[in-house]
Amino acid sequence: MTCLPDIANPQRQPYPSDLSDAEWEMLKPLLPQAKGFGHPVEVDCREILNGIFYVQRTRCQWEMMPHDLPPDSTGYGYFKK
């Protein structure tokens, strides 16, 4: 028995705080879409949320996020929004 979420085709090893595929499908429609102008979005919103949930669950500092998650400045910037 594992506490890791079920993820189809993970790019990295999952953390217990990661969104499962079912959770992601529920949250995805609630996120704002790209506006179509300005700087294009280059980050994966799911990975941003995984980083935010990692920090919230582990209570670590933003600068101590694992290197396989988005940069701490990116995660914290989205968290502030």
N, C-alpha and C positions, 0 to 999 in steps of 0.2 A: 504494500500500500504506500502511495506517495502523496505528498501534499503539493506536488507541482501541477500546474494547470495543463490541460490538454491543448496543445498548439500544433496545428498542421504546418509542416515545413518550417521549423524555427531556424532563424539565422544564427542563433547562439543558444547556449544552454539556458533554460528558463529558470527564473527565480520564483520562490513561492508567492511573491507579491505580484507577479505578472498577470495580465488579463488573459483569461481563457478565450478560445475562439467564440464561445457563446456570449460571454460578457462583452467582447469587442463588438459583436454584431448588434448588441443592444445599445451600446454607447455611440457607435459610429454615426448614426443619423442625427445625433444631438450636437455634434461638433460643427462649428461654422465651416462653410466651404470656402475655397480660394476665391478671391474677388475677381480674378481674371486680369488684373492690371497690377503694376508695381513689381516688386521683387518676387520671383516665384518661390513657392514653398519647397524647401529642399530636405525637410525632415519628415520622418514617419510619425504621424500623430499617435499611433499605438505605442511606439517606443518612448515618446515623450511621456505619455500616461504611465507606462511601466516604470520610468525613472521617478516620476512623482510619487507613485505608490510605493516604490522601493524606499525612498527617503522617509515617507510617512510611516511605513511599517517598521523600519529598522531604527528610526530616530537618529540616523547618521547625519552628519553635516553635508550640505550640498556638494562641497568640494571633495567629499570622500565617496561619491558615487562610483561604482565600478566603471572601468574604462570601456566596457562593451555596451554601455547605455549612452544616450546622447550626452554631450558636454554639460557640466553643471550650470553654466551660464544660460544655456538654452532651456534646460528643464526648469530652472528657477524663473526665467523670464516668462514662460508659459504659466507657471504656478501663480505668479503675481497677477497675471491677467485674470 
